Amino acid sequence: MRVVIHKKNLEITPSLQDFIETKLIKPVEKVLKNISGKELPLLEIEIGRNTKHHLKGKVYHVEANLSIGGIFLRAEIDEDDAHKACDMLKDELLREIVKFKSKRLDVYKKEARKAKENLYLS
């Protein structure tokens, strides 16, 4: 899996870099290890502050774009702490991945049911 991290109005500290790698990238890699495709999945993470003059409130914006072949999954979170935002983003992104994988399985089962039904009719 290819990973690209963008930053906006923010310096990524080594502790935040490690947090992103352990709490966001590793679980996504673990979930995606069984997905096969012609090209590697691309995970783009953008982390930053909305503006430099806000001092309170949800000022950290974290978003992740995951492209698997021709499929594009996206999750974004606004929060008041960068670590908390990354943790919440992980949950949202994993939810999107599970939804994508279950949709593929449902289509497979639907086609299998149709084939079985056609077999009984003939």
N, C-alpha and C positions, 0 to 999 in steps of 0.2 A: 504494500500500500504506500502510495506517495502522500506526503504531508507537507503542506505549505502554511506557514504562520505569518499573517500580516499584523502589523501594529499601527495604531492611529492615535496620535496625541498621548502616547504612553510609552515608557521604557519598560521592556520586559526584563524583570530581575531574574537571576538564576533560580530562585525559589519558585517563582511563578512559572518559569519554563519547566522545571521538574514537575510541578503540580499539573501542568497541562499534559505533559507526557504520561504521567502515571494515572491520572484520573480521567483523562479524556481520550487520549490516543490508544493506550493499551486496551481498554475495554472494547473500543470500536474494532480494533484489529482482531480481537478474540472472537467477536460476533461475526465478522466478515471472513474468517479464514476458510469457511466451507463454500463460499460463493465463488463460482468459477466464471470466467469471462475472457474475452479476447484481450482486454486491456486492464491494467491495474486500477483499482479504485483510487480516486483522488479526493483527499480530505483537505479542504481549505478552511482554516480557522482565522477569523479576524477578531482581534481584541483591541479595545480602545476606550477612550473617554468620549462622551458625546461632544462636549465643549470644554474648554479649559477654564471658563469662568464660573461654572457651577461648582459649589462646594458641598451641597447637601443633596440627598435624594438618590435616585437611580441614575448614576452618572456613568457606570461602566456598561458598555455594550459589547456582547460577545455573540458571534454568529459562526455557524459551521455550515459549509456546503459540501455535500458528499455526492460525487458522481460515480455511478457504477455502470459502466458501459454507456447506455443511452438514458439511464434513469438518473434523476437529479433529486436529492433529498436535502432539505434545508431546515435548520433550527436556529432560533435567535432568542436571546435573553437580555433584558436590561435589569441591572441590580446595583446595589450600593457598595458591594465588595467584589473584587475581581475573582477571588477564590470561590466565593459562593456562586457567582455567576457561571464559572466554569463547571462547577459541580451540578448546577441545575441544567446547564446545557447538555451535559452528558446524559442525564435522564431523558431529556427531550429528544436528543438524537437517537438514543437506543430505542425509544418508543417508535420513532419513525422507521428505523431499520426493521424492527419486529413487525410493524404493520406492512412494510414492503415484502418481507419474506413470507408472511402468512398469506398475503394476496397472491403471490406466485404459487403457493401450495394449493390455495383454493381453486385457482384456474386449472391446475393439473388435475385435481380431484373432479372438477366439473367435467372436464374432457374425458376422464376415465369413466365417469357415470354414463356419459353419452355413448361411448364406445360399447359399454356393457349392455346398455339398452338396445342399441342397434344389433348386437349379437343375438339377443333373445328374440328380437322381431324377425330376424332372417331365418 
